[in-house]
Structure formats: C-alpha cells, structure tokens
C-alpha cells in the first residue's frame, strides 16, 4: 500500500474514501437533495459501520453473561469496546463507566464527588456546558458549598489557567472544567490546569467535560490525570443513547449507585446493549485506519494518536481556508458585513468551530437564509439555556455557529463562503435601498 505524504490536507483519494464511510455526507436524509451540513457540534456525521454494527448486535437476543457460544461472542464485543474506550482516553488504569448520556454521567459523578469529598467550595468556569455547570451549582447549593466561577477570556474564547487556579484553595472539593468550547472552539490547557491546580491542593478532585473536544483532538489521561472525563459517542461519529466516562480508581471507589455483589470499582448497572460497544469499536477502527494511511505502527493507541493528529491537521487547514479564503473566494475575515467572533490567531488552540454574524441580519433569520441555500448551520442565542451564560460572558447576544468536520472538502468550504458572501451582499443591498 502506498503511504500518503505528510501534507496537512488529506489527499483527494483519501478524502474520497473517508467521505464514503459516512452516511448522508452531502445529501439530506429526508428530501434526498444535495446539502452542506455544518452543524457537527450539535452531533456529527455518522459512520456507516458504527450504525451497522450497532444494529447487527442489537438484533441478537442472547445475554452476554451466559455460557454458550453466542453469549460469549457478545461478551467479547463488550470487552473489546471497553478496551477501545480505554484507547480513546489512554486509560491504562482507572474504570470505565457507561450511562444513558454524557450529561447523565456528568451529573452522577459530580454528585458523588461533591457529597463525599470534604471541602467548602466547588470551582468551575463560565464556559461550561449546562450539564457540568448546572450539576456543579446544584450540588453546591444542595450541600451549602461556595460556588466559584472563573470568567472567560473574550480574546481567546477560552478560560485562562490563572483565572481558574486563583479560585482554588485547600477547601476546594471539586474542580469541573471543559476541554473545549462548543461556541468558540477554544481548547483549554487542561494539562497545565491540572498541574497548577494540584500544586495548590495535591489531592484535588477534577472532572473534565471532553464531549466537544473528543472528535477533534487527542485525549490522554496519562498527561492529564483527572478523576473523571466524559465523552458522547453521538458527537464522535457514533450512535445516540450512550454516554461514556473514565473514572480514576479513587473516584470509582466512592459510593456510586452500584450492585453490592460486584467488585468495588465495577460501576455497571443493568445490561448495556452490546451494540453500543461494537459501535464505539468501529469509531476507534476508523480513526486507526486514518492513522494507518500515514504510519506503519501496529500499536492501536499509537495508530489512534496518528489518526487524530491527521484529523486535527485536516480541520486546521480547513479552518484557515474558511477564515482566509482561497484564490476563488474571500474568507470570513474579508467578507464585508461579516464579523468573526473570538477570532484568536493561534489555530492550534481551536477546534473546528466558528462563530459569526452578518450585518443587518438576526441570527435565526441568518440560519434560515443559509437553509434556503441548502447549507445547514445553527444559531446560538442568549435566550437558549445552552448558550446564554457563555455568550453573555463574551459580551455577545448571539452568533451563527458553523461547525464542519474533517470529512469536509476545500470545495465545500468555498461553497459555504460563496453563500455567506451572497447573503451578506443581499442584506447590505436591502439596507441601502
């Protein structure tokens, strides 16, 4: 097999293979019309194989904890899935917990830590998803603990390390922090946050919400030794109905809901669908397949790292194209009437999300105008519980959120830019007339 060169963008041949692996990559599933889907921060394109494997194993009636051949197969599927989840996190120790959703995981784990670890305050940031922010506030209020919130940085779109660490003291029982913003795309420096926070309190419990970052970058529990981290497969090319969390050994031994007959660190309640584990294995298979196009490495984690590295490079190149344009079309930074919010120059510190506005056009109407051009984006407005706190922290009323994925092409980015310029010119002309 001929290996690809180390160029930032995927080759046309590889990109074509990648796009074939996703369902409805350029077709509306209902109308069957061509469209450009740029709302992957609200979910993601689905791998065909992930959904096919889920359906295949979900049809099997057997229980994996039985002693016959089919049951043993299902048990092996589950164990392989758990190992592949460990591959995603690089979790050589600790435990894997599964939940109905990633938000449920966040609430459950936050509650167990807050209720069982001594301390008079809980620290989080204004950038958090409601599942993290609200769970931290819920238990702070319930337990009478002080609730401390680090402000955002309106330049980077993230949260500065020192803004978090200055809120931590010897009485902090929990730090809950997001890995990357689903509005600005800013990636927080989790490794430094963990190191600096534990200088202040060495045994501090730390939870990280990695739902938004997982499809775009490398996660490594060895480098960021936190006590819990969650991901959502449906935002990582997989299926809905499944939330996943890594827990450190000490976090897993806290009094979670559990069956008393099981080992202390076993958090599994009931019978999860083997199809979910088969599905997440397909996600890891896919990322490793990308890695194999650039490396002869055989180790699964190393291939996964290579694959995620290539995904990040592809997305960074597309992000730069979207911001600066090409010979054919202007970039968002140069289209009259378009404002790019939180436009931090260092693209290595951003996931592939852009927040913009178009002059003389409110955000919801802008989404409709894009829809009329068969381009799907999303409005983040201050009236939404999923946006209000974060937007207000940046001094923003709203934004048009554009969230492509690594399987998008330069041509699709150019198409989006052409549509954006068309809409901006249309509304500029309306005002002039």
Order of alpha helices (4+ residues) and beta strands (2+ residues): alpha-beta-alpha-alpha-beta-alpha-beta-alpha-beta-alpha-beta-alpha-beta-beta-beta-alpha-alpha-alpha-beta-beta-alpha-beta-beta-alpha-beta-alpha
